[in-house]
Amino acid sequence: MTTKTAAPERLRPVRRTRTTNARRRESLTALGMATPAVVLLIVFLVVPVALAFALAFTDARLISPTPARFVGLRNFTQLFEDPVFYKSMRNTAYFAAVVVPLQAGLALILALLVNAKVRGVNFFRTVYFLPVVTSMVVVSLLWTFLYRKDGLVNHVISTLTLGHVQGPDWLGDPATAMPAIILMSVWQGVGFHMIIWLAGLQTIPAELYEAAEIDGATPWHRFCHVTWPGLRATRTFVLVTITIAAFSLFTQIRVMTQGGPLDSTTTVVHQAVRTGYDQQQTAYAAAISLIFFVLVLTVSLLQRFLTREKD
Amino acid sequence: MVFRTRRLALASVAAAAATALVAGCASGSGEGSSGASGNTLTLWTHNAGNSAELDVVKKIIKDFNGSQDTYTVELQSFPQTDYNNSVVAAASARKLPCLLDVDGPNVANWAWGGYLAPIDVTGSEVPVEDQLTSTVGTYKDQLYSFGFYDVSLAFFARRSVLNEHGIRIPTMDKPWTKGEFDAALAKLKKSGTFAYPLEMGTGGSGEWWPYAYSPQLQSFGGDLIDREGYETASGTLDGKDSVEWGDWFRSLVTKGYMAKKSGADPNKDFLAGKSAIQWDGSWNAAKNAQKLGGDLAIIPPVDFGNGPKIGGSSWQWAMSSTCSNKAGAQEWLKFSRQTKYFVDYAKATSTIPATDAAAQQIADYQPGGKFEVLVQFARKYATVRPVTPAYPYISTEFQKAAQDILAGAGPEDALGQAAKNIDNNLKTNSNYAG
């Protein structure tokens, strides 16, 4: 910073040649500053991703006395015959389809509530944000206990219905395992997106609301015609980040159900880790990851296309 | 100014180069040896957090380091849950320690994968032939590892409870049959005293599943894989006998004899009287005896048709193939093979000593001792899990199939899919040849 502000004064006498020099120096500085980040990105992102793609076409294993051989599309043909893979895809899609609108909507409602100018709002902001700063592993462990057949959730249900309704074994029943995980995930993640929405809300100029009020707009009209259009950029961001996070559902599954019961909670990422690490089939897991990559990329591009600026 | 910019650029480039260098080294050090610097050998164990067993390891190391001046062994301990992953990661980076312990069923996989080197411990105080066979790890007729103890599975129950319900307390000469066992569970269930009379630790995870339940599968006449050549699981894991086991296993849940998922501490639940009969490891025998005294019944496994069965093989010691000081490593392995250490291990961990000589020094394991039956179980009923490099894979598939069966999947489908996957895995790995 100091170098930049000091430069013009010393460079004044022979401006023309000095400008090109300065520019060259500037680009050199930029290069130097960018290099560490670029190198880190290449080493820890580009290379592993490229390696994973290459591995998908080999028979690489986690433990093996022989080096990996090229096997063409074998991993993929095997994958498309694997019933668990289809279940993983279905569960992942199910999770994303429910979580994305639910979490985004709930987060927006919370953001609108805590954006109101009433006393004690900071308290609620903190409360809603608490689960976000708690580790997902810890949250998952806690909820595993809550969801037990004799856990807190069922106690509450039983008490509220005066003992008439006995809650199920939430995580042990294929019908309720995924909804239970969805509920927990939304609870954990909603605070983060609330903050994002809140940031978006606070960029909307107060004059617009005042003008709308003077024109006699109802709160609903104000939301539809001032708030909602004002959140355009935020909306895209929230949509894309929740979708990607939902697709990569893993931690909760690993801690709470390990994909069971009866594959009702297995997901693409969970299957990749299970086959790649627990079952030592590195190449097979790489093939799953490759498909996952294509899937996420397609959906993200589609979302970008649908939410693009229409001129 | 110019100087400063250039210096910044230079520093960045240098930093970047250093990063690249470090990253490059980590992945590309190639064939090499590790695990020792000169005569200082590194030793890894899974015992962090298990101070009783760790203390014995420490004692042997201390004695060894004091007994001679050439070699020094240095200990590094890992928590059990992370241990296997740490070894696999270290092996990929060719940074394995010289000495390491390994869970019995993984020996074949690690030997095949080139992690372990065959060992020669002739001339040590305790000859390998004196050990329980399940405590010795061999692959392709070569010795790769040995353990100081084994564990046994047994049913634990209260004599008073069984007598009260008119249930015969079985002996090794006359173990429970399937019909008798089912009838006993029905009686206990009917009494209404127990929500779930049988406790088999179904809340456990990982290796517990094949360790605890595959012996029951074998007693039905099934198995994890056709042990003739270890080339296929189809017809064995999904054969008639195996499916019968699956039906029985599922019936325990449908009839309400056993919880689909047991609590966090099954042994505590048993001692608290929540369950009547517990299928558990011998490592809890001492605790149970202490709490229940003479009321404790240690019951042999049920004979489901092919004789009572329990799993064999526990943690064992081995030497890595990349060890740069194999002579020193073998020296330590030989030194550790003294009867007094076999005794120390068994006492510290409440497990079954691997040799008779050691068993004789522990009152409880001597003939007439209260845990002598456990030694007998290990000797007569132990079936080691399939000795094949495919075992880790088989283990995960069996675990999933068994869990699915408890959750309500058809045993034929669940076991059939597992058998198909195992066969596929064997085929794509050319039956783990090489």
Interface residues (C-beta under 8 A of the other chain):
Chain A: T3 A6 A7 R10 R25 L28 T29 L31 G32 M33 T35 P36 V38 V39 L40 V43 D59 R61 L62 I63 S64 P65 T66 R74 Q78 P83 D169 G172 P174 Q258 G260 P261 L262 D263 R274 Y277 D278 Q279 Q280 Q281
Chain B: M1 V2 R4 T5 R6 L8 A9 L10 A11 S12 V13 A15 A16 T19 A20 A23 N85 V88 A91 S92 N109 W110 W112 G113 G114 Y115 S205 K260 K261 P392 Y393 T396 K400 Q403 D404 A407 G408 A409 Q417 N424 N425 T428 N429 G434
